[in-house]
């Protein structure tokens, strides 16, 4: 029979192991490949919608079907919570310098915000961004703390012109004060980077 002190020590070791394993999973950032994600009914729903876009910046992109059903918000913009605008993002994907970059965001000629998913081999990182033509280039370098994140893609390798389908789910804290939350499905074609 175990004594109370032994039970306490075993419990403490189990909690430590669980916490260490949980943190390691976040550090690994492994992409889950799920080819059948392309059959998710959300993509038929996206076919019925039109891409939100700034017509000056994106030209005829406004006529294309929606590419994103991702809910994204950050605590700098609390007005986006639980509104249609919280899902009003576009998805663009491109390959540059050996990296696949998926951009989910909204913008115009004067500014924008969203997040980038940068993939290399089977690993990835998610980084929120915000820009404005009124701000000087090169402000501070933010520090991001990942609370949770997962990424599912339909393939493990992409080439120019390939179709990409995926699902993202994350919560990230920026500079210990701004909370970024994103969750949902996206799709697109791998295009040439600018």
C-alpha positions as CSV (number, residue, x, y, z in Angstrom):
1,X,0.0,0.0,0.0
2,X,1.3,3.4,-1.0
3,X,1.9,6.0,1.7
4,X,0.5,9.6,1.3
5,X,4.0,11.0,0.6
6,X,4.6,8.4,-2.2
7,X,1.2,9.2,-3.7
8,X,2.1,12.9,-3.7
9,X,5.5,12.3,-5.3
10,X,4.0,10.0,-8.0
11,X,1.3,12.5,-8.7
12,X,3.8,15.3,-9.0
13,X,5.9,13.3,-11.4
14,X,2.9,12.5,-13.5
15,X,1.8,16.1,-13.7
16,X,5.4,17.2,-14.6
17,X,5.6,14.6,-17.4
18,X,2.2,15.6,-18.7
19,X,3.1,19.3,-18.7
20,X,6.5,18.6,-20.4
21,X,4.9,16.5,-23.1
22,X,2.2,19.1,-23.7
23,X,4.9,21.8,-24.2
24,X,7.0,19.6,-26.5
25,X,4.0,19.1,-28.8
26,X,3.6,22.9,-29.2
27,X,7.3,23.2,-29.9
28,X,7.3,20.6,-32.6
29,X,4.6,22.4,-34.7
30,X,4.0,19.3,-36.9
31,X,1.6,19.6,-39.8
32,X,-1.1,16.9,-39.9
33,X,-1.7,15.7,-43.4
34,X,-5.3,14.7,-44.1
35,X,-6.0,14.3,-47.8
36,X,-9.8,13.8,-47.3
37,X,-10.1,17.3,-45.8
38,X,-11.0,18.4,-49.4
39,X,-14.3,16.6,-49.0
40,X,-15.4,18.7,-46.0
41,X,-18.9,20.3,-46.7
42,X,-17.5,23.8,-45.7
43,X,-15.9,24.1,-49.2
44,X,-19.2,23.7,-50.9
45,X,-20.5,26.5,-48.6
46,X,-17.5,28.7,-49.6
47,X,-18.4,28.1,-53.3
48,X,-21.6,30.0,-52.7
49,X,-19.9,33.1,-51.2
50,X,-17.8,35.8,-52.9
51,X,-14.3,36.8,-51.8
52,X,-14.2,40.0,-49.8
53,X,-11.6,42.3,-51.4
54,X,-10.5,45.8,-51.9
55,X,-11.2,46.1,-55.6
56,X,-8.4,48.6,-56.2
57,X,-5.8,46.3,-54.6
58,X,-7.0,42.9,-55.7
59,X,-8.8,43.7,-59.0
60,X,-11.0,40.9,-60.2
61,X,-10.4,38.7,-57.1
62,X,-13.7,40.0,-55.8
63,X,-15.5,37.8,-58.3
64,X,-13.9,34.6,-57.0
65,X,-15.5,32.2,-54.5
66,X,-14.5,32.6,-50.9
67,X,-11.2,31.1,-49.9
68,X,-11.6,31.3,-46.1
69,X,-14.1,30.5,-43.4
70,X,-11.5,31.2,-40.7
71,X,-12.8,33.1,-37.6
72,X,-9.9,35.4,-36.5
73,X,-9.8,38.1,-34.0
74,X,-7.2,39.9,-31.8
75,X,-7.9,41.7,-28.6
76,X,-6.9,45.0,-30.3
77,X,-10.1,44.9,-32.3
78,X,-12.8,43.7,-29.8
79,X,-15.6,44.9,-32.2
80,X,-14.9,42.0,-34.5
81,X,-16.0,39.4,-31.9
82,X,-19.0,37.3,-33.0
83,X,-19.7,39.3,-36.1
84,X,-19.6,38.4,-39.8
85,X,-16.5,40.5,-40.2
86,X,-14.6,38.0,-37.9
87,X,-14.7,35.6,-40.9
88,X,-14.2,38.2,-43.7
89,X,-10.7,37.1,-44.6
90,X,-9.0,36.0,-47.8
91,X,-6.5,33.1,-48.1
92,X,-3.4,33.5,-50.3
93,X,-0.7,30.8,-50.6
94,X,2.7,31.0,-52.2
95,X,6.1,29.4,-52.2
96,X,9.2,31.5,-51.8
97,X,12.8,30.5,-50.8
98,X,11.6,26.9,-50.2
99,X,8.9,27.9,-47.7
100,X,5.2,27.5,-48.2
101,X,3.5,30.6,-46.8
102,X,-0.3,30.8,-46.2
103,X,-1.6,34.3,-45.6
104,X,-5.1,34.7,-44.0
105,X,-6.1,38.3,-43.6
106,X,-7.8,41.4,-44.8
107,X,-6.4,44.6,-46.1
108,X,-6.7,47.5,-48.4
109,X,-4.3,50.1,-49.8
110,X,-4.0,51.7,-46.4
111,X,-3.5,48.8,-44.1
112,X,-4.4,45.3,-43.0
113,X,-4.1,42.5,-40.5
114,X,-4.3,38.8,-40.2
115,X,-1.7,36.0,-39.8
116,X,0.9,34.1,-41.8
117,X,1.4,30.3,-41.6
118,X,4.9,29.5,-42.7
119,X,5.6,25.8,-43.5
120,X,8.9,24.0,-44.2
121,X,9.0,20.2,-44.6
122,X,6.4,19.0,-42.0
123,X,6.8,21.9,-39.5
124,X,5.1,25.2,-39.4
125,X,4.8,28.5,-37.4
126,X,1.9,31.0,-37.1
127,X,2.6,34.7,-36.9
128,X,0.0,37.4,-36.6
129,X,0.7,40.7,-38.4
130,X,-0.7,44.2,-38.7
131,X,0.4,47.0,-41.0
132,X,-0.6,50.5,-41.9
133,X,0.6,53.1,-44.4
134,X,0.5,55.6,-41.6
135,X,3.1,53.8,-39.5
136,X,6.9,53.9,-40.1
137,X,8.4,50.7,-41.4
138,X,10.2,48.5,-38.9
139,X,8.5,49.2,-35.6
140,X,9.2,46.8,-32.8
141,X,9.7,43.0,-33.2
142,X,6.8,41.4,-31.3
143,X,7.3,38.4,-29.0
144,X,4.7,35.6,-29.5
145,X,3.8,33.0,-26.9
146,X,1.9,30.0,-28.4
147,X,-0.9,28.8,-26.1
148,X,-2.2,26.2,-28.6
149,X,-2.0,25.6,-32.3
150,X,-2.8,22.9,-34.9
151,X,-2.6,22.8,-38.6
152,X,-4.1,20.3,-41.0
153,X,-3.3,20.3,-44.8
154,X,-4.4,18.1,-47.6
155,X,-0.8,17.4,-48.8
156,X,2.7,17.3,-47.4
157,X,4.3,19.1,-50.4
158,X,3.0,21.7,-52.8
159,X,4.1,23.1,-56.1
160,X,3.1,26.2,-58.1
161,X,-0.5,25.9,-59.2
162,X,-1.5,23.2,-56.7
163,X,-4.7,23.5,-54.8
164,X,-4.3,23.7,-51.0
165,X,-7.0,22.9,-48.4
166,X,-6.5,23.2,-44.7
167,X,-7.8,23.9,-41.2
168,X,-6.1,26.0,-38.5
169,X,-6.8,26.4,-34.8
170,X,-4.6,28.6,-32.6
171,X,-4.3,31.0,-29.6
172,X,-1.2,33.2,-29.4
173,X,-0.3,36.0,-27.0
174,X,1.7,38.9,-28.5
175,X,3.9,40.9,-26.2
176,X,2.1,39.5,-23.1
177,X,-1.0,41.7,-23.9
178,X,-2.6,41.0,-27.3
179,X,-4.5,37.8,-27.7
180,X,-4.8,36.3,-31.2
181,X,-7.4,33.6,-31.8
182,X,-8.0,31.8,-35.1
183,X,-10.0,28.8,-36.1
184,X,-11.5,27.4,-39.3
185,X,-11.0,26.1,-42.8
186,X,-9.3,27.7,-45.8
187,X,-8.4,26.9,-49.4
188,X,-6.5,28.4,-52.4
189,X,-4.1,27.9,-55.2
190,X,-0.3,28.1,-54.8
191,X,0.6,31.3,-56.6
192,X,3.8,33.1,-57.6
193,X,5.0,35.3,-54.7
194,X,5.3,39.0,-55.1
